[in-house]
Amino acid sequence: MAADEKAQAKGEQAEGKVKKLAGGAVGNERLKAEGRAEESKGDLRAAKEKAKDAIKPK
């Protein structure tokens, strides 16, 4: 399950970057904002997974 979450986080980060760049290229502020939000969502998901990995017993 953790690999699934990590992959989803990377996907959200990438999709957010694309939206942010596309919004900037065409001057669409709403699209840029959506991209920033999605990228942040991916960043949070990745941070959550790193925290889970850090406390996981070895």
Secondary structure, 3 states (H helix, E strand, C coil): CHHHHHHHHHHHHHHHHHHHHHHHHHCCHHHHHHHHHHHHHHHHHHHHHHHHHHHCCC
